[in-house]
Amino acid sequence: MTHCATRLRFQVRDQSAVDQQTIDSDPSVLGVVPQGSTGMQVVMGGSVANYYQEMLKLDGMSRFAGGEDDAKPAAAKKEYGGVRGKFSGVDYAFEFLSDTFRPILWALLGASLIITLLVLADTFGLQDFRAPMDEQPDTYVFLHSMWRSVFYFLPIMVGATAARKLGANEWIGAAIPAALLTPEFLALGSAGDTVTVFGLPMVLNDYSGQVFPPLIAAIGLYWVEKGLKKIIPEAVQMVFVPFFSLLIMIPATAFLLGPFGIGVGNGISSLLEAVNNFSPFILSIVIPLLYPFLVPLGLHWPLNAIMIQNLNTLGYDFIQGPMGAWNFACFGLVTGVFLIALKEKNRAMRQVSLGGMLAGLLGGISEPSLYGVLLRFKKTYFRLLPGCLVGGIVMGIFDIKAYAFVFTSLLTIPAMDPWLGYTVGIAAAFFTSMLLVLFFDYRSDAERDEAKAQMAAAEQANNTPAAPAAPVAPAAGAAVAGGAAAATAVATKPRLAAGQVVEITSPLEGRAVPLSEVPDPIFAAGKLGPGIAIEPTGNTVVAPADATVILVQKSGHAVALRLDSGIELLIHIGLDTVQLGGEGFEVHVERKQQVKAGDPLITFDPEFIRSKNLPLITPVVVSNANKFGEILGIEAAQADATTTVIKVNGAE
């Protein structure tokens, strides 16, 4: 478990067991996003650190925090943290970069605002931001040291976090680049000089502010530590593994890996610089149009490294300015959503959009807007991309450059040159996307109707006196044994009237037995709702009545329906069948699809499932039982689509 500026991040054993819908329904949560095959992101906004610290206090949680080797369970297989994990090579490469930079984000954000203050002082003629330190007053020299500390010693921070991500010792990872920043190493000569060490030529480089050398050194350290632990007895590893690691990796970095890392960074930077030199206008359009697709995948982190590389080699950066067009198009869109939410009195979206708007405009952080709004509604990108395009065009006209690494917010405008052109560019991006949202909305017709239904249901629930106690089941979306989940319960019709009875026929041919016979304590105890279980003799699940599909698992093992009567059913085919990964199942419907009674939903292969030694008994439960009165499961020796297996009575 880790966290960044806005998100709690978990690596879980079974991603399908995470109750995403219930987490997402919490008003404090801005969004839930699966990542890779084992990652889960819970977007919390700016107070994420407080949630993280509180979670660490829970029993047993501290051992999963931060990737500390000593804190991991002895039986854990992923001893080194991820290289041997489930990620593909490409996925893990970007995961490695992301998790390396996230812990440093706070220091970078703080330093960027100090830079902004100094740039403002330069704007008002109080000091020259780019003047040599020996020409500046002592007060400003000290102020410059406050942000330079982050960037000068950035290789040490990167070395530590990269080593931690890989599972190597983070302090050795920090010590390797630190050796190349010591006064003794600097005394050997200036960058570009060649000196003789151990009888071999060593080319000197300036490693301050570099990110690629410590990244590559951390990878080398991982393999060195792994090899040393195989040949050094465990009793003396604490002494000799760090000793030989330093003895091997510091020279390897100074002679080979460091210069190679600088070459990699300079090469990528030079390629982008060539594109910029060919046409800053083209680059200024491409960058903001790419970012909306890079950020959700975490692929934008390498560009952050290139920005820092550009500042070290060129003295300026040409990516941050155009990047501001994407950020402010995003912030403009979410501002439009906020204004619509105010008009509609949509409390949930008002909270989400306001948090995203403030985090963006004041902090330059786009994740709350991205995960809270953009990725949740179909038409948002059609409102966002025109703002990115218009802002990018303006940025290209003014050829914006940044002379310091900052997060693109309202507070960091002075760090851009020309700042007036940059202001016009972000304003164009902001208002283009905002106005598109205000004129054309950010939702499809179905999403807008669903939102109105949710608000109406919530208002009705608040105005309706509570019914007497009834069998309580969690809302659809609660964790289901074997990984099933249903969608968030949203009532589209009033509760059944007192005395009204709805009969539900069997969605599957077979023997109807009590839920208590299900060999799973969650279903058997009715914790997911009352109902019935079917021992199938057929192989097709059908709709027992006219309904809307509110969730269907890609693996095919579960489907949730909202009947036209307002009753919500969860049908879970077998137990632990999620582990089949969809093999043996064929899904015939999709989420939000309208179905008629008798329409096929899922077909499965009973013999294949039995061959995997998995129970085929199929629970059928009412997942929003708290909205109704008595719910009865009716046993039957042989049930089919004409046999009533559940009766739902209206609340008294």
Disulfide bonds with the S-S distance in Angstrom:
none
